[in-house]
Amino acid sequence: MDARNAEATGRRLVRLIKAGPGVLEVDLAGVEYLSPDGCETLFMALRAARAHGTKLSVTHANTRARSVMHQIGFSRALSAQTTDDR
């Protein structure tokens, strides 16, 4: 997920979140590269999910994407979402 598709992906995620699911799973199985723009898209989705009471779940990220998410603090923010719900 990079600058070419991050904005459109973000709009789709927010639209899905606004529909009100209790949980939204973002499957990154097909994502080979996660750019800063892609990371911002995930943060945007997480903020929208929190605002709408939806739990965001990110699954099947490859090692490289997981590393990027960890480095930028997204993994911690995603974990905090679970902790906040308890």
Beta strands, then each sheet from edge to edge (+ up, - down):
strand 1: 23-27
strand 2: 55-59
sheet 1: 1+ 2+
end
